Amino acid sequence: MVRVLIALCLLAAYAGYSALVYTRGTDAPAAPPVWTAEAAAGKRLFQKHNCTACHQLFGLGGYLGPDLTTAWSDSTRGPAYLRALLQSGGSRMPNFHFTPGEVESLLAYLRSIDAFAHEQP
């Protein structure tokens, strides 16, 4: 009988919490970043080459490469390091043979992601 009461209490708590979330919701999501044309082109390249298979943005993606959410402002990486990796690859990152324009677009995208991440509380 005690197990049934515990199960019913858990079920009631779950139902109440679900009703709260689906009626009142959670905090409103932040507005998405405003992309420049160059950053939008970088986003398309990021998606085309499936960069999230290895890298994360905002905690979502693969684990082979580093999280790139704040790579632009990271004191150990930063723009020069990112540019070098995009131009020639690395030990675990293949060389995609990006053109200079594609490198700049990807850097603009990563700069926009970084700026958006720092705006969040």
All heavy atoms as an XYZ file, in Angstrom:
916
protein
N       0.814     -1.188      0.000
C       0.000      0.000      0.000
C       0.872      1.273      0.000
O       0.536      2.246     -0.643
C      -0.917     -0.049      1.229
C      -1.891      1.084      1.308
S      -3.042      0.964     -0.062
C      -4.023      2.357      0.227
N       1.986      1.209      0.740
C       2.879      2.363      0.801
C       3.475      2.649     -0.580
O       3.584      3.810     -0.990
C       3.990      2.125      1.856
C       5.012      3.226      1.826
C       3.383      1.987      3.237
N       3.822      1.606     -1.296
C       4.393      1.777     -2.642
C       3.385      2.427     -3.573
O       3.753      3.261     -4.403
C       4.845      0.434     -3.208
C       6.056     -0.114     -2.529
C       6.496     -1.379     -3.179
N       7.647     -1.929     -2.492
C       8.251     -3.027     -2.827
N       7.815     -3.733     -3.850
N       9.295     -3.449     -2.149
N       2.144      2.060     -3.439
C       1.099      2.643     -4.285
C       0.957      4.133     -3.961
O       0.825      4.961     -4.873
C      -0.238      1.881     -4.096
C      -1.373      2.594     -4.812
C      -0.108      0.453     -4.584
N       0.983      4.492     -2.689
C       0.877      5.899     -2.299
C       2.070      6.710     -2.816
O       1.903      7.834     -3.296
C       0.790      6.026     -0.772
C      -0.585      5.732     -0.159
C      -0.500      5.762      1.352
C      -1.600      6.734     -0.653
N       3.258      6.153     -2.717
C       4.451      6.837     -3.227
C       4.340      7.022     -4.734
O       4.623      8.107     -5.260
C       5.728      6.059     -2.844
C       5.957      6.140     -1.335
C       6.943      6.605     -3.595
C       7.085      5.275     -0.828
N       3.922      5.986     -5.436
C       3.771      6.073     -6.889
C       2.724      7.117     -7.259
O       2.917      7.913     -8.199
C       3.405      4.711     -7.466
N       1.625      7.169     -6.531
C       0.577      8.158     -6.813
C       1.067      9.578     -6.525
O       0.759     10.510     -7.279
C      -0.678      7.848     -6.003
C      -1.495      6.635     -6.476
C      -2.645      6.363     -5.522
C      -2.000      6.851     -7.892
N       1.825      9.759     -5.458
C       2.402     11.084     -5.149
C       3.369     11.529     -6.240
O       3.342     12.686     -6.671
C       3.103     11.049     -3.797
S       1.980     10.984     -2.397
N       4.218     10.626     -6.687
C       5.159     10.959     -7.765
C       4.423     11.289     -9.059
O       4.784     12.231     -9.771
C       6.156      9.818     -7.981
C       7.193      9.632     -6.875
C       8.004      8.364     -7.141
C       8.100     10.828     -6.789
N       3.397     10.517     -9.351
C       2.607     10.763    -10.559
C       1.903     12.115    -10.471
O       1.882     12.876    -11.444
C       1.590      9.630    -10.764
C       0.743      9.738    -12.017
C       1.628      9.652    -13.256
C      -0.301      8.645    -12.038
N       1.346     12.438     -9.300
C       0.677     13.731     -9.116
C       1.678     14.881     -9.240
O       1.379     15.915     -9.847
C      -0.023     13.772     -7.760
N       2.861     14.722     -8.656
C       3.886     15.764     -8.759
C       4.314     15.962    -10.211
O       4.452     17.099    -10.679
C       5.086     15.410     -7.894
N       4.488     14.883    -10.934
C       4.865     14.968    -12.349
C       3.775     15.658    -13.152
O       4.050     16.531    -13.972
C       5.158     13.573    -12.901
C       5.405     13.557    -14.382
C       6.601     14.022    -14.902
C       4.437     13.106    -15.271
C       6.836     14.038    -16.263
C       4.651     13.113    -16.629
C       5.852     13.585    -17.125
O       6.070     13.603    -18.476
N       2.520     15.281    -12.914
C       1.404     15.881    -13.643
C       1.290     17.370    -13.324
O       1.069     18.204    -14.219
C       0.107     15.159    -13.302
N       1.462     17.729    -12.056
C       1.389     19.138    -11.679
C       2.505     19.957    -12.303
O       2.274     21.057    -12.814
N       3.708     19.433    -12.284
C       4.840     20.142    -12.876
C       4.655     20.274    -14.388
O       4.902     21.337    -14.960
C       6.147     19.418    -12.556
C       7.346     20.099    -13.153
C       7.823     21.283    -12.617
C       7.995     19.576    -14.267
C       8.915     21.932    -13.164
C       9.081     20.209    -14.824
C       9.538     21.382    -14.272
O      10.613     22.012    -14.833
N       4.205     19.206    -15.029
C       3.973     19.254    -16.474
C       2.914     20.287    -16.816
O       3.060     21.058    -17.777
C       3.548     17.880    -16.992
O       4.592     16.962    -16.835
N       1.844     20.340    -16.035
C       0.791     21.323    -16.280
C       1.342     22.739    -16.119
O       1.034     23.629    -16.919
C      -0.379     21.085    -15.325
N       2.157     22.953    -15.120
C       2.761     24.269    -14.902
C       3.637     24.674    -16.076
O       3.539     25.795    -16.586
C       3.585     24.261    -13.614
C       4.367     25.545    -13.322
C       3.408     26.649    -12.914
C       5.390     25.295    -12.238
N       4.489     23.775    -16.518
C       5.399     24.095    -17.620
C       4.635     24.349    -18.913
O       4.944     25.290    -19.649
C       6.439     22.958    -17.813
C       7.187     23.112    -19.121
C       7.408     22.937    -16.648
N       3.617     23.552    -19.198
C       2.897     23.695    -20.457
C       1.877     24.821    -20.439
O       1.444     25.272    -21.496
C       2.234     22.377    -20.853
C       3.230     21.382    -21.385
C       3.570     20.254    -20.661
C       3.872     21.600    -22.600
C       4.492     19.359    -21.139
C       4.807     20.715    -23.080
C       5.108     19.590    -22.343
O       6.040     18.707    -22.817
N       1.488     25.310    -19.283
C       0.543     26.432    -19.261
C       1.263     27.762    -19.071
O       1.023     28.708    -19.801
C      -0.507     26.254    -18.143
O       0.143     26.079    -16.893
C      -1.407     25.069    -18.443
N       2.147     27.848    -18.093
C       2.883     29.084    -17.853
C       4.174     29.147    -18.628
O       4.680     30.221    -18.924
C       3.198     29.230    -16.366
C       1.986     29.634    -15.559
C       2.316     30.027    -14.152
N       3.452     30.934    -14.082
C       4.291     30.977    -13.062
N       4.128     30.175    -12.041
N       5.294     31.829    -13.049
N       4.749     28.006    -18.925
C       6.013     27.962    -19.647
C       7.189     28.294    -18.753
O       7.064     28.418    -17.547
N       8.307     28.418    -19.357
C       9.526     28.812    -18.654
C       9.876     30.218    -19.105
O       9.122     30.858    -19.830
C      10.665     27.830    -18.977
O      10.840     27.797    -20.394
C      10.337     26.431    -18.496
N      11.005     30.704    -18.692
C      11.417     32.041    -19.114
C      11.447     32.108    -20.631
O      11.791     31.137    -21.311
C      12.803     32.378    -18.578
C      12.802     32.544    -17.076
O      11.720     32.810    -16.516
O      13.870     32.392    -16.457
N      11.103     33.272    -21.156
C      11.115     33.456    -22.604
C      12.539     33.284    -23.117
O      13.494     33.758    -22.496
C      10.598     34.834    -22.964
N      12.713     32.589    -24.233
C      14.066     32.427    -24.768
C      14.623     33.763    -25.243
O      13.879     34.667    -25.609
C      13.867     31.458    -25.938
C      12.443     31.602    -26.318
C      11.697     31.976    -25.064
N      15.917     33.856    -25.207
C      16.581     35.068    -25.677
C      16.396     35.207    -27.176
O      16.218     34.219    -27.891
C      18.070     35.000    -25.349
N      16.412     36.425    -27.624
C      16.298     36.668    -29.059
C      17.516     36.085    -29.759
O      18.633     36.178    -29.248
C      16.213     38.156    -29.330
N      17.325     35.468    -30.915
C      18.474     34.906    -31.627
C      19.397     36.022    -32.104
O      18.969     37.154    -32.274
C      17.836     34.172    -32.813
C      16.502     34.797    -32.985
C      16.076     35.277    -31.627
N      20.656     35.696    -32.306
C      21.587     36.732    -32.762
C      21.203     37.240    -34.148
O      20.610     36.523    -34.946
C      22.934     36.014    -32.792
C      22.621     34.575    -32.806
C      21.286     34.403    -32.152
N      21.502     38.487    -34.384
C      21.267     39.080    -35.697
C      22.512     38.813    -36.529
O      23.619     39.200    -36.158
C      21.007     40.591    -35.579
C      20.830     41.214    -36.950
C      19.803     40.842    -34.700
N      22.339     38.120    -37.644
C      23.475     37.742    -38.472
C      23.748     38.797    -39.529
O      22.838     39.279    -40.175
C      23.213     36.413    -39.191
C      22.839     35.281    -38.309
C      21.644     34.630    -38.287
C      23.647     34.628    -37.331
N      21.669     33.633    -37.350
C      22.875     33.607    -36.759
C      24.942     34.829    -36.888
C      23.358     32.775    -35.763
C      25.425     34.006    -35.890
C      24.641     32.995    -35.345
N      25.003     39.105    -39.718
C      25.393     39.877    -40.888
C      25.376     38.897    -42.069
O      25.288     37.678    -41.877
C      26.813     40.453    -40.724
O      27.730     39.355    -40.609
C      26.916     41.347    -39.496
N      25.457     39.401    -43.264
C      25.469     38.520    -44.439
C      26.666     37.577    -44.390
O      26.562     36.403    -44.733
C      25.489     39.355    -45.715
N      27.801     38.099    -43.921
C      29.011     37.275    -43.847
C      28.859     36.178    -42.789
O      29.241     35.034    -43.001
C      30.225     38.149    -43.542
C      31.533     37.411    -43.685
C      32.726     38.350    -43.574
O      32.656     39.349    -42.842
O      33.735     38.049    -44.222
N      28.275     36.526    -41.628
C      28.065     35.539    -40.571
C      27.046     34.483    -41.019
O      27.200     33.294    -40.712
C      27.598     36.208    -39.292
N      26.029     34.899    -41.762
C      25.043     33.945    -42.273
C      25.700     32.968    -43.256
O      25.396     31.770    -43.253
C      23.887     34.682    -42.942
N      26.616     33.476    -44.074
C      27.356     32.598    -44.988
C      28.225     31.630    -44.194
O      28.333     30.449    -44.540
C      28.206     33.430    -45.946
N      28.825     32.110    -43.105
C      29.625     31.239    -42.245
C      28.777     30.166    -41.586
O      29.205     29.017    -41.452
N      27.562     30.527    -41.189
C      26.659     29.544    -40.589
C      26.317     28.445    -41.599
O      26.301     27.264    -41.264
C      25.386     30.224    -40.102
C      24.408     29.278    -39.462
C      23.158     29.985    -38.993
C      22.211     28.979    -38.344
N      20.950     29.610    -37.940
N      26.066     28.846    -42.832
C      25.766     27.850    -43.875
C      26.957     26.920    -44.095
O      26.793     25.709    -44.255
C      25.359     28.540    -45.170
C      23.955     29.130    -45.127
C      23.483     29.595    -46.494
N      24.307     30.669    -47.050
C      24.140     31.958    -46.792
N      23.187     32.357    -45.989
N      24.924     32.861    -47.349
N      28.176     27.470    -44.104
C      29.378     26.631    -44.246
C      29.530     25.693    -43.054
O      29.883     24.528    -43.207
C      30.627     27.511    -44.356
C      30.919     28.114    -45.713
C      32.007     29.162    -45.604
C      31.322     27.017    -46.681
N      29.275     26.206    -41.854
C      29.360     25.397    -40.636
C      28.406     24.214    -40.732
O      28.754     23.093    -40.376
C      29.015     26.295    -39.435
C      29.441     25.748    -38.110
C      30.715     25.983    -37.633
C      28.561     25.031    -37.312
C      31.123     25.505    -36.393
C      28.950     24.548    -36.080
C      30.233     24.777    -35.611
N      27.211     24.465    -41.248
C      26.227     23.395    -41.403
C      26.578     22.471    -42.572
O      26.449     21.250    -42.465
C      24.838     23.997    -41.613
C      24.321     24.698    -40.383
C      23.058     25.495    -40.637
O      22.784     25.911    -41.764
N      22.286     25.719    -39.588
N      27.038     23.042    -43.677
C      27.374     22.249    -44.858
C      28.469     21.225    -44.565
O      28.399     20.077    -45.009
C      27.835     23.179    -45.985
C      28.311     22.456    -47.232
C      28.833     23.433    -48.261
C      29.465     22.709    -49.417
N      30.147     23.640    -50.332
N      29.463     21.630    -43.792
C      30.586     20.743    -43.481
C      30.356     19.955    -42.191
O      31.272     19.287    -41.712
C      31.896     21.537    -43.418
C      32.308     22.062    -44.757
N      32.908     21.272    -45.711
C      32.168     23.283    -45.323
C      33.137     21.986    -46.790
N      32.698     23.212    -46.580
N      29.142     20.044    -41.645
C      28.737     19.279    -40.467
C      29.729     19.438    -39.312
O      30.153     18.466    -38.694
C      28.545     17.807    -40.835
C      27.773     17.049    -39.781
O      27.049     17.645    -38.994
N      27.938     15.737    -39.753
N      30.071     20.669    -39.025
C      31.052     20.946    -37.969
C      30.562     20.491    -36.592
O      31.366     20.175    -35.721
C      31.391     22.433    -37.942
S      32.185     23.007    -39.467
N      29.233     20.422    -36.404
C      28.712     19.991    -35.101
C      28.904     18.496    -34.873
O      28.637     18.009    -33.782
C      27.219     20.338    -34.944
O      26.502     19.807    -36.040
C      27.022     21.831    -34.834
N      29.373     17.770    -35.860
C      29.695     16.360    -35.631
C      30.879     16.257    -34.666
O      30.968     15.296    -33.901
C      30.018     15.658    -36.947
N      31.749     17.246    -34.693
C      32.934     17.236    -33.820
C      32.916     18.347    -32.774
O      33.504     18.193    -31.708
C      34.203     17.373    -34.659
S      34.475     16.009    -35.789
N      32.306     19.479    -33.094
C      32.344     20.654    -32.216
C      30.973     20.945    -31.625
O      29.958     20.634    -32.218
C      32.809     21.892    -32.996
C      34.195     21.769    -33.518
N      35.307     21.951    -32.731
C      34.654     21.493    -34.757
C      36.391     21.790    -33.465
N      36.028     21.494    -34.701
N      30.996     21.613    -30.486
C      29.761     22.034    -29.831
C      29.585     23.538    -29.965
O      30.553     24.285    -30.014
C      29.796     21.702    -28.342
C      29.821     20.243    -28.031
C      29.817     20.016    -26.527
O      29.455     20.892    -25.753
N      30.230     18.838    -26.117
N      28.310     23.940    -30.019
C      27.924     25.330    -29.867
C      26.852     25.342    -28.794
O      25.849     24.610    -28.906
C      27.370     25.916    -31.168
C      28.383     26.175    -32.284
C      27.675     26.681    -33.527
C      29.446     27.160    -31.842
N      27.052     26.124    -27.757
C      26.117     26.204    -26.632
C      25.855     24.829    -26.027
O      24.744     24.511    -25.621
C      24.804     26.866    -27.053
C      24.992     28.278    -27.534
C      24.941     28.571    -28.883
C      25.245     29.298    -26.640
C      25.122     29.865    -29.333
C      25.436     30.597    -27.078
C      25.375     30.881    -28.425
N      26.882     23.978    -26.002
C      26.772     22.670    -25.369
C      26.152     21.584    -26.219
O      25.990     20.461    -25.760
N      25.806     21.884    -27.450
C      25.191     20.880    -28.327
C      26.137     20.544    -29.467
O      26.645     21.441    -30.134
C      23.867     21.404    -28.897
C      22.803     21.764    -27.864
C      21.616     22.426    -28.550
C      22.369     20.536    -27.105
N      26.373     19.276    -29.679
C      27.234     18.844    -30.771
C      28.155     17.729    -30.330
O      27.931     17.079    -29.308
N      29.190     17.515    -31.104
C      30.119     16.424    -30.849
C      31.145     16.752    -29.792
O      31.226     17.876    -29.289
N      31.943     15.741    -29.465
C      32.941     15.889    -28.397
C      34.371     15.690    -28.878
O      35.289     15.752    -28.082
C      32.639     14.897    -27.266
C      31.347     15.207    -26.566
C      30.187     14.521    -26.880
C      31.298     16.199    -25.605
C      28.996     14.815    -26.235
C      30.122     16.510    -24.956
C      28.969     15.819    -25.275
O      27.800     16.115    -24.651
N      34.582     15.447    -30.154
C      35.938     15.234    -30.651
C      36.738     16.536    -30.627
O      37.886     16.573    -30.205
C      35.908     14.662    -32.065
C      37.260     14.337    -32.679
C      37.986     13.286    -31.853
C      37.089     13.845    -34.104
N      36.117     17.628    -31.068
C      36.767     18.931    -31.063
C      36.262     19.782    -29.912
O      35.312     19.420    -29.227
N      36.872     20.941    -29.700
C      36.470     21.795    -28.577
C      35.135     22.501    -28.833
O      34.695     22.634    -29.973
C      37.604     22.810    -28.485
C      38.165     22.876    -29.860
C      38.005     21.490    -30.438
N      34.529     22.957    -27.745
C      33.327     23.784    -27.821
C      33.745     25.127    -28.417
O      34.700     25.751    -27.970
C      32.748     23.971    -26.419
C      31.415     24.684    -26.411
O      31.165     25.521    -27.309
O      30.616     24.424    -25.499
N      33.032     25.571    -29.435
C      33.411     26.806    -30.128
C      32.555     28.003    -29.733
O      32.691     29.066    -30.333
C      33.319     26.583    -31.644
C      34.269     25.535    -32.211
C      34.028     25.354    -33.706
C      35.707     25.891    -31.935
N      31.702     27.860    -28.735
C      30.800     28.943    -28.357
C      31.557     30.227    -28.043
O      31.190     31.297    -28.508
C      29.932     28.540    -27.155
O      29.287     27.303    -27.446
C      28.895     29.594    -26.846
N      32.596     30.137    -27.262
C      33.365     31.327    -26.882
C      34.808     31.248    -27.370
O      35.703     31.858    -26.778
C      33.337     31.520    -25.349
O      33.853     30.341    -24.741
C      31.941     31.818    -24.840
N      35.033     30.542    -28.450
C      36.402     30.386    -28.962
C      36.987     31.714    -29.427
O      38.200     31.928    -29.329
C      36.421     29.377    -30.108
N      36.144     32.613    -29.927
C      36.638     33.900    -30.438
C      37.301     34.716    -29.331
O      38.356     35.306    -29.530
C      35.478     34.683    -31.067
C      35.910     35.979    -31.655
C      35.906     37.206    -31.061
C      36.436     36.177    -32.966
N      36.389     38.154    -31.905
C      36.716     37.550    -33.098
C      36.688     35.339    -34.040
C      37.239     38.098    -34.256
C      37.207     35.894    -35.192
C      37.486     37.254    -35.292
N      36.697     34.743    -28.148
C      37.230     35.566    -27.064
C      38.115     34.787    -26.089
O      38.624     35.359    -25.129
C      36.083     36.212    -26.282
O      35.276     35.213    -25.695
N      38.316     33.509    -26.344
C      39.142     32.676    -25.472
C      40.599     33.131    -25.573
O      41.161     33.245    -26.664
C      39.013     31.215    -25.905
C      39.695     30.237    -24.963
O      40.558     30.661    -24.169
O      39.374     29.048    -25.031
N      41.207     33.376    -24.415
C      42.591     33.877    -24.414
C      43.596     32.850    -24.930
O      44.677     33.212    -25.379
C      42.975     34.325    -23.002
O      42.916     33.226    -22.113
N      43.268     31.555    -24.879
C      44.200     30.541    -25.369
C      43.973     30.221    -26.844
O      44.823     29.571    -27.453
C      44.073     29.232    -24.564
O      42.740     28.735    -24.687
C      44.411     29.474    -23.107
N      42.873     30.637    -27.404
C      42.608     30.394    -28.825
C      42.527     31.735    -29.541
O      43.530     32.223    -30.022
C      41.339     29.565    -29.000
C      41.511     28.140    -28.474
C      40.306     27.308    -28.693
N      39.355     27.520    -27.593
C      38.202     26.916    -27.498
N      37.810     26.095    -28.430
N      37.402     27.132    -26.481
N      41.371     32.298    -29.668
C      41.222     33.607    -30.283
C      41.225     33.571    -31.796
O      41.381     32.521    -32.426
N      41.060     34.738    -32.425
C      40.902     34.833    -33.877
C      42.082     34.293    -34.685
O      41.883     33.605    -35.685
C      40.724     36.323    -34.131
C      40.339     36.906    -32.818
C      40.893     36.020    -31.764
N      43.296     34.587    -34.273
C      44.459     34.139    -35.054
C      44.563     32.616    -35.048
O      44.851     32.001    -36.083
C      45.734     34.766    -34.494
N      44.328     32.015    -33.906
C      44.375     30.556    -33.790
C      43.273     29.913    -34.638
O      43.519     28.949    -35.363
C      44.222     30.175    -32.317
C      44.254     28.689    -32.048
C      45.453     27.997    -32.031
C      43.074     27.986    -31.784
C      45.486     26.637    -31.763
C      43.111     26.627    -31.520
C      44.303     25.960    -31.508
O      44.336     24.621    -31.253
N      42.071     30.470    -34.558
C      40.957     29.933    -35.345
C      41.244     30.058    -36.838
O      40.979     29.128    -37.610
C      39.663     30.663    -34.986
C      39.130     30.441    -33.573
C      37.962     31.372    -33.286
C      38.731     28.997    -33.374
N      41.772     31.204    -37.238
C      42.085     31.418    -38.670
C      43.107     30.387    -39.152
O      42.941     29.783    -40.215
C      42.604     32.833    -38.877
C      42.957     33.126    -40.335
C      43.375     34.575    -40.566
N      42.174     35.391    -40.648
C      41.781     36.277    -39.726
N      42.521     36.488    -38.648
N      40.684     36.976    -39.879
N      44.133     30.131    -38.358
C      45.164     29.164    -38.744
C      44.575     27.763    -38.883
O      44.896     27.043    -39.842
C      46.296     29.173    -37.727
N      43.723     27.361    -37.945
C      43.111     26.029    -38.037
C      42.190     25.912    -39.239
O      42.149     24.877    -39.909
C      42.328     25.708    -36.760
C      43.149     25.163    -35.615
C      42.285     24.979    -34.377
C      43.799     23.852    -35.987
N      41.428     26.965    -39.512
C      40.518     26.916    -40.661
C      41.288     26.880    -41.978
O      40.834     26.282    -42.951
C      39.565     28.116    -40.637
C      38.507     28.081    -39.540
C      37.770     29.413    -39.480
C      37.533     26.937    -39.764
N      42.444     27.500    -42.021
C      43.231     27.528    -43.255
C      43.982     26.236    -43.513
O      44.158     25.848    -44.663
C      44.218     28.696    -43.213
C      43.552     30.041    -43.343
C      44.506     31.192    -43.106
O      45.572     31.039    -42.520
N      44.103     32.378    -43.543
N      44.419     25.552    -42.447
C      45.268     24.384    -42.686
C      44.876     23.130    -41.921
O      45.534     22.106    -42.072
C      46.722     24.742    -42.346
O      46.815     25.107    -40.989
N      43.850     23.194    -41.093
C      43.470     22.015    -40.324
C      44.397     21.852    -39.131
O      45.199     22.722    -38.812
N      44.250     20.730    -38.448
C      45.064     20.473    -37.267
C      45.313     18.992    -37.119
O      45.093     18.214    -38.057
N      45.745     18.582    -35.945
C      46.059     17.168    -35.746
C      44.817     16.285    -35.846
O      44.889     15.185    -36.381
C      46.744     16.975    -34.388
O      45.878     17.377    -33.347
N      43.686     16.774    -35.344
C      42.453     15.990    -35.441
C      41.440     16.630    -36.380
O      40.435     16.023    -36.707
C      41.808     15.838    -34.061
C      42.625     14.966    -33.127
C      41.919     14.732    -31.828
N      41.736     15.992    -31.105
C      41.073     16.124    -29.984
N      40.521     15.087    -29.419
N      40.976     17.294    -29.388
N      41.701     17.852    -36.808
C      40.765     18.551    -37.694
C      41.266     18.470    -39.127
O      42.405     18.849    -39.411
C      40.630     20.017    -37.280
C      39.655     20.771    -38.147
S      39.372     22.422    -37.506
C      38.779     23.215    -38.969
N      40.429     17.979    -40.025
C      40.873     17.889    -41.425
C      41.017     19.266    -42.057
O      40.413     20.228    -41.616
C      39.746     17.091    -42.097
C      38.563     17.263    -41.234
C      39.075     17.484    -39.841
N      41.820     19.331    -43.095
C      41.948     20.546    -43.873
C      40.820     20.551    -44.896
O      40.799     19.730    -45.805
C      43.308     20.601    -44.565
C      43.524     21.898    -45.302
O      42.627     22.731    -45.411
N      44.730     22.075    -45.814
N      39.885     21.459    -44.742
C      38.741     21.534    -45.659
C      39.062     22.360    -46.899
O      38.214     22.510    -47.765
C      37.532     22.128    -44.935
C      36.926     21.186    -43.931
C      37.190     21.330    -42.579
C      36.095     20.153    -44.337
C      36.627     20.469    -41.650
C      35.533     19.289    -43.421
C      35.797     19.444    -42.072
N      40.243     22.924    -46.975
C      40.676     23.745    -48.109
C      39.708     24.904    -48.340
O      39.263     25.154    -49.461
C      40.839     22.903    -49.382
C      41.803     21.769    -49.206
N      43.166     21.954    -49.160
C      41.592     20.439    -49.025
C      43.759     20.793    -48.972
N      42.822     19.843    -48.883
N      39.385     25.608    -47.247
C      38.510     26.769    -47.347
C      39.220     27.880    -48.097
O      40.422     28.082    -47.955
C      38.130     27.286    -45.952
C      37.239     26.359    -45.170
C      37.624     25.898    -43.921
C      36.009     25.965    -45.665
C      36.804     25.063    -43.188
C      35.180     25.122    -44.937
C      35.576     24.672    -43.697
N      38.459     28.619    -48.883
C      39.004     29.807    -49.548
C      39.149     30.900    -48.490
O      38.540     30.819    -47.414
C      38.054     30.294    -50.656
O      36.837     30.742    -50.058
C      37.783     29.199    -51.688
N      39.942     31.938    -48.762
C      40.056     33.032    -47.796
C      38.699     33.656    -47.441
O      38.452     34.011    -46.283
C      40.978     34.035    -48.487
C      41.821     33.191    -49.391
C      40.897     32.095    -49.872
N      37.808     33.770    -48.417
C      36.475     34.312    -48.149
C      35.665     33.410    -47.227
O      34.935     33.894    -46.354
N      35.785     32.097    -47.419
C      35.078     31.157    -46.554
C      35.619     31.201    -45.127
O      34.855     31.133    -44.163
C      35.177     29.741    -47.120
C      34.381     29.521    -48.383
C      34.607     28.154    -49.011
O      35.710     27.591    -48.843
O      33.672     27.659    -49.665
N      36.937     31.354    -44.998
C      37.544     31.468    -43.669
C      36.989     32.697    -42.962
O      36.597     32.639    -41.788
C      39.086     31.522    -43.761
C      39.706     31.914    -42.432
C      39.643     30.192    -44.244
N      36.927     33.818    -43.664
C      36.405     35.048    -43.067
C      34.934     34.909    -42.691
O      34.500     35.418    -41.663
C      36.626     36.242    -43.999
C      38.082     36.600    -44.194
C      38.843     36.811    -42.894
O      38.324     37.487    -41.988
O      39.978     36.285    -42.776
N      34.158     34.204    -43.507
C      32.746     33.980    -43.188
C      32.594     33.123    -41.939
O      31.763     33.418    -41.065
C      32.031     33.303    -44.365
O      31.988     34.150    -45.477
N      33.377     32.069    -41.849
C      33.327     31.222    -40.653
C      33.765     31.991    -39.409
O      33.162     31.842    -38.335
C      34.186     29.970    -40.843
C      33.575     28.904    -41.735
C      34.631     27.918    -42.202
C      32.449     28.190    -41.008
N      34.773     32.830    -39.549
C      35.214     33.643    -38.418
C      34.135     34.646    -38.011
O      33.923     34.886    -36.822
C      36.519     34.361    -38.752
C      37.747     33.464    -38.859
C      38.953     34.263    -39.356
C      38.047     32.789    -37.540
N      33.434     35.221    -38.980
C      32.341     36.146    -38.662
C      31.229     35.420    -37.919
O      30.646     35.956    -36.969
C      31.796     36.782    -39.944
N      30.951     34.185    -38.317
C      29.936     33.380    -37.627
C      30.364     33.085    -36.195
O      29.580     33.273    -35.254
C      29.699     32.091    -38.411
C      28.745     31.132    -37.745
C      27.439     31.496    -37.475
C      29.155     29.854    -37.386
C      26.561     30.615    -36.860
C      28.280     28.963    -36.779
C      26.986     29.354    -36.527
O      26.118     28.482    -35.921
N      31.594     32.659    -36.002
C      32.078     32.365    -34.652
C      32.144     33.625    -33.789
O      31.848     33.572    -32.589
C      33.445     31.681    -34.717
C      33.429     30.269    -35.316
C      34.851     29.741    -35.464
C      32.579     29.325    -34.491
N      32.462     34.755    -34.389
C      32.464     36.018    -33.653
C      31.045     36.371    -33.206
O      30.824     36.801    -32.075
C      33.056     37.137    -34.519
C      33.150     38.472    -33.838
C      33.865     39.537    -34.678
N      33.373     39.620    -36.040
C      34.101     39.338    -37.135
N      35.350     38.941    -37.012
N      33.577     39.441    -38.326
N      30.056     36.155    -34.070
C      28.660     36.434    -33.722
C      28.166     35.511    -32.620
O      27.468     35.947    -31.701
C      27.758     36.276    -34.955
O      28.102     37.203    -35.934
N      28.524     34.226    -32.700
C      28.139     33.262    -31.662
C      28.747     33.678    -30.326
O      28.082     33.673    -29.287
C      28.599     31.839    -32.048
C      27.792     31.318    -33.227
C      28.519     30.882    -30.870
C      26.354     31.010    -32.917
N      29.999     34.059    -30.353
C      30.696     34.466    -29.129
C      30.034     35.701    -28.521
O      29.807     35.758    -27.307
C      32.162     34.740    -29.446
C      32.997     34.951    -28.212
O      32.960     36.075    -27.668
O      33.678     34.000    -27.786
N      29.719     36.688    -29.354
C      29.078     37.911    -28.854
C      27.717     37.592    -28.243
O      27.362     38.117    -27.190
C      28.933     38.929    -29.988
N      26.974     36.713    -28.882
C      25.651     36.326    -28.366
C      25.793     35.589    -27.047
O      25.015     35.812    -26.116
C      24.929     35.461    -29.399
C      23.556     35.037    -28.973
C      22.531     35.943    -28.881
C      23.311     33.706    -28.649
C      21.264     35.556    -28.482
C      22.041     33.297    -28.247
C      21.017     34.230    -28.164
N      26.797     34.729    -26.921
C      26.991     33.979    -25.685
C      27.336     34.903    -24.527
O      26.927     34.656    -23.392
C      28.104     32.944    -25.871
N      28.074     35.966    -24.789
C      28.454     36.881    -23.718
C      27.317     37.817    -23.332
O      27.357     38.417    -22.261
C      29.697     37.680    -24.105
C      30.942     36.871    -23.976
N      31.506     36.215    -25.037
C      31.701     36.568    -22.898
C      32.582     35.561    -24.618
N      32.719     35.755    -23.327
N      26.294     37.964    -24.166
C      25.142     38.797    -23.820
C      24.219     38.096    -22.846
O      23.460     38.726    -22.133
C      24.336     39.134    -25.081
C      25.020     40.088    -26.007
C      24.229     40.296    -27.290
O      23.095     39.776    -27.389
O      24.725     40.989    -28.184
N      24.280     36.758    -22.811
C      23.374     35.988    -21.970
C      23.803     36.035    -20.519
O      24.986     36.026    -20.225
C      23.311     34.533    -22.462
C      22.891     34.397    -23.913
C      21.645     35.192    -24.246
O      20.627     35.048    -23.607
N      21.753     36.069    -25.220
N      22.816     36.050    -19.591
C      23.161     36.100    -18.157
C      23.780     34.808    -17.675
O      23.662     33.778    -18.214
C      21.830     36.326    -17.477
C      20.780     35.948    -18.450
C      21.398     36.049    -19.812
